[in-house]
Amino acid sequence: MKYVGFWDFDPEALDEIVRKSRLSSEERGRSPGKYPEILLGPFVIDGERRGFTVYEVKEPEQLMNVAEHYAPEMRYEFKRILETAAYAELQGVRNGD
């Protein structure tokens, strides 16, 4: 399943966020299933203290691991995304088409 992780951060904690990001990269090498695969990003929205990352998620716990790893300096909200063809198919089944 694909998810977008929308996040915001405390700009005064940027050094700690960078440290945690490096640690996360190391952990991904040692424990590849702990975190979801990053498909796109992370991207910060220019001039703001928020951004997003697109993930491929195998287990819901992977998203919890991301949020817990970066807390409290970053706050996450995850939204599942679907390709339009899959969405249309789901709508057809749901609507009886």
C-alpha positions as CSV (number, residue, x, y, z in Angstrom):
1,M,0.0,0.0,0.0
2,K,1.2,3.5,-0.7
3,Y,0.9,6.3,1.8
4,V,1.8,10.0,1.8
5,G,3.3,11.1,5.1
6,F,2.6,14.8,5.6
7,W,4.8,16.2,8.3
8,D,5.7,19.4,10.0
9,F,8.6,20.2,12.2
10,D,10.1,22.5,14.8
11,P,12.7,24.5,12.9
12,E,14.7,25.0,16.1
13,A,15.1,21.2,16.3
14,L,16.6,20.9,12.8
15,D,19.9,19.5,14.1
16,E,18.1,16.8,16.0
17,I,16.0,15.9,13.0
18,V,19.0,15.6,10.8
19,R,20.6,13.3,13.5
20,K,17.5,11.2,13.6
21,S,17.4,11.0,9.8
22,R,21.0,9.6,9.7
23,L,20.1,7.1,12.4
24,S,17.0,6.1,10.4
25,S,19.1,5.4,7.4
26,E,21.5,3.2,9.4
27,E,18.5,1.3,10.9
28,R,17.0,0.7,7.5
29,G,20.2,-1.1,6.5
30,R,20.2,-3.2,9.7
31,S,16.5,-3.8,9.9
32,P,14.9,-3.3,6.4
33,G,11.4,-4.1,7.5
34,K,11.2,-1.7,10.4
35,Y,10.4,1.3,8.2
36,P,8.4,1.6,5.0
37,E,10.3,2.0,1.7
38,I,10.6,5.6,0.6
39,L,9.3,6.0,-2.9
40,L,9.5,9.8,-3.2
41,G,11.0,12.5,-1.1
42,P,11.2,13.6,1.5
43,F,10.3,17.1,0.3
44,V,9.9,20.3,2.3
45,I,7.5,23.0,1.1
46,D,9.6,26.1,0.3
47,G,9.3,28.7,2.9
48,E,7.3,26.5,5.3
49,R,8.0,24.1,8.1
50,R,6.2,21.2,6.6
51,G,6.5,18.7,3.8
52,F,5.7,15.2,2.7
53,T,7.2,11.8,1.9
54,V,5.6,9.0,-0.2
55,Y,6.0,5.5,1.2
56,E,5.4,1.9,0.1
57,V,4.0,0.2,3.3
58,K,3.9,-3.5,4.0
59,E,2.8,-3.4,7.6
60,P,0.9,-0.5,9.4
61,E,3.5,-0.7,12.2
62,Q,6.1,0.7,9.8
63,L,4.2,4.1,9.8
64,M,4.0,4.1,13.6
65,N,7.8,3.4,13.7
66,V,8.4,6.5,11.5
67,A,6.2,8.8,13.6
68,E,7.7,7.5,16.8
69,H,11.3,7.8,15.6
70,Y,11.0,11.5,14.7
71,A,8.8,12.5,17.6
72,P,8.5,15.0,19.2
73,E,10.4,17.2,16.7
74,M,8.2,16.2,13.8
75,R,4.5,15.4,13.7
76,Y,3.1,13.1,11.0
77,E,-0.3,12.5,9.4
78,F,-0.5,9.5,7.0
79,K,-3.0,9.2,4.1
80,R,-3.4,6.2,1.9
81,I,-3.2,6.8,-1.8
82,L,-4.4,4.8,-4.7
83,E,-3.7,4.8,-8.4
84,T,-6.7,6.2,-10.3
85,A,-7.4,2.9,-12.0
86,A,-7.5,1.0,-8.7
87,Y,-9.8,3.8,-7.2
88,A,-12.1,3.5,-10.2
89,E,-12.3,-0.3,-9.9
90,L,-13.1,0.0,-6.2
91,Q,-15.8,2.6,-6.9
92,G,-17.3,0.3,-9.5
93,V,-17.5,-2.6,-7.1
94,R,-18.9,-0.5,-4.4
95,N,-21.6,1.0,-6.7
96,G,-22.5,-2.3,-8.3
97,D,-21.3,-1.3,-11.8
